Amino acid sequence: MSTTNAEALDLLCINAVRTLAMDAVQQANSGHPGTPMALAPLGYVLWTRHLRHDPSDPAWPGRDRFVLSCGHASMFLYALLHLSGYELSRDELTRFRQWGSRTPGHPERGHTSGVETTTGPLGQGIGNAVGMALAATRLAAEYPGAPLAPRVWFVASDGDLMEGVSHEAASLAGHLRLGNLIGFYDDNRITIEGKTELACSDDAARRFEAYGWRVLRVADGNDLVALDAAMTDAASPHDRPTLVIVRTHIAYGSPNKQDTAEAHGAPLGADEVALAKQNLGWPASAPFEIPAPAARAWRRCVERGAEMRTVWQQRWDAYAAAQPDAARTLSRRLAGELPSDWDVAIPTFDAKNGNVATRVASGVVLNALATRLPELCGGSADLAPSNNTLVAGGGDFGAASRLGRNLRFGIREHAMGAVLNGMAMHGGFLPYGATFLVFSDYMRPSIRLAALMGLHVVYVFTHDSIGLGEDGPTHQPIEQLAALRAIPNLIVLRPADAHETAAAWRVAVTHRGGPVALALTRQKAPLLEASRDAARDGVAHGAYVVADDPAPRLLLLASGSEVALALAARAQLRDAGVATRVVSVPSMELFARAPASYRDTVLPPNLRARLAIEAASPQPWWRWVGDGGDVAGIDTFGASAPAEVLFREYGFTTDRIVERARALLSR
């Protein structure tokens, strides 16, 4: 059967992806060549015929989103970006996985032009794609007529589908009937250890059908006609997400390593690369060399993208002329900017309404902010009444109501974290998600990635200590605050009362460059007189003095509900003639970022008698108390009992803190 010129050119363009992947991995002596070689036809058809993208404007709001969930196949994405005309040079491909290159081992958002999300931890990309699709769907409903309804495409591997987060995310996407979400399952049947049948016998099609997805099949991943037809079908309007199962062969074209685990996570070897190129009929001899016809064909993506963006701009201009106010608000939201008067909504508290649990105060603040910030959108992992995260009158987002502000994530913390990241990456939203603090463990991979990407996401973690009481050690967080504080670029805020809670939300809304976590009490926290006027600036700096004596001999540091305990201990110590300063430390991260001069005014370096008080793991406090200090914390698990009993038994009473302070001073 003869090959037409067009078919020959298609094959040349496809093999350009394969050879770039082989060459880059071989030169780095590290990486995953097999999956890019298998997916090359899919990438070629998608990026040149179906994906709405403009290489000259990677942030174009009207673009589709593309997520490579199997981030280990990063050379697949880098090859597509380079060939289609993004700002990713051949030199960067030659520096794959090297220090300072724009081609790191796994794709990183903000580091490489055209990369929508940081992937590598498997399954996370699927959750991100669900969040992007959710955000696009809701934004389109909120601004009817605006040219903002992009599709979201993702590519997933066997490993992505095995990870639990993919089950949670896919279930949620099917329930919400996100018809703008299209996934490709790379069914190459190989993992690092060998054939997938060693560990998995799932029927992916029936699984996704059960979730409410449409499922299509492409029997041969090299069949361009079948791939094109599946993409055309998937991209047409549907009321359900679509999964396309594509049977591929890892390391396609490699004579000795196709369909083997050896091609998954290691270079093919110089000899095998040469044999594979020969087998593929590759005309170029030098590494990273792309024949001119293939280069020209791929670069048509630039012209195609510019044409699509021009048409989109005309539609946007017409929309802006017809609805200028809506267009201005939408533009502001997509730019991540706040309205000038947003903070007038932040409520104040007094003795009548302020002696409440900080989770209750948070709910008051959240609802007030929602009146000024339409971008504030989120929900809880089936704990909204406990987390106080429902927007009153906001309605529920769902298959039948796309305008709801309350997201019902169900009992899916893992997916919730990944979906929030996707919403933040899409733009137009300040997403928040809530659960009990102890269950932040389920969300930790997503939180870490949000911090790595610098995403503006807010986490509302309630029931922040043994103060939650009778639910016992399974629900009482001990090490969670320390674990969260250990994540670089995450701001953790544990406010002491309603004043500090309002100030913490101000930080959460205005902070840029990373996520913010609020840790809030179940039990009531008395309103502190000292925090009324000082909380706004004090919380923004991470720590501040809430009570002081002339020439203090002792520093009491505390966070959350334990600040009130520190103040009660100070009163006893002062009556006994011990001058004491009490410092509220709602955020160690913000305090560490404050100028050294400010830190020294709050914690004088020469005042070494320091006692930190927090009903949690003491580990993070040693940085602030130093060698001369002590920490009243908890280094065991909790117990089931009423909160007041637990605080007494674990030593968090005024008398016990005073006793510990005296012992410290005696040393």
FENKA-V116798 format. One record per helix or strand. SS is the DSSP state (hx for helix, st for strand). FROM is the first residue (numbers start at 1). TO is the last residue. If there is no record, write none. Layout:
[[SS & FROM & TO] [SS & FROM & TO]]
This chain:
[[hx & 5 & 28] [hx & 33 & 50] [st & 65 & 68] [hx & 71 & 84] [hx & 90 & 94] [hx & 124 & 142] [st & 152 & 156] [hx & 158 & 162] [hx & 164 & 176] [st & 181 & 187] [st & 190 & 191] [st & 194 & 195] [hx & 196 & 198] [hx & 204 & 211] [st & 214 & 218] [hx & 224 & 235] [st & 242 & 247] [hx & 261 & 263] [hx & 270 & 280] [hx & 292 & 322] [hx & 324 & 334] [hx & 342 & 345] [st & 356 & 357] [hx & 358 & 370] [st & 376 & 380] [hx & 384 & 387] [st & 396 & 396] [st & 406 & 408] [hx & 413 & 426] [st & 430 & 436] [hx & 437 & 453] [st & 458 & 462] [hx & 466 & 468] [hx & 480 & 485] [st & 491 & 493] [hx & 498 & 510] [st & 516 & 519] [st & 524 & 525] [hx & 531 & 541] [st & 544 & 547] [st & 554 & 558] [hx & 562 & 575] [st & 580 & 584] [hx & 588 & 593] [hx & 596 & 602] [st & 610 & 613] [hx & 619 & 625] [st & 630 & 632] [hx & 643 & 649] [hx & 654 & 666]]
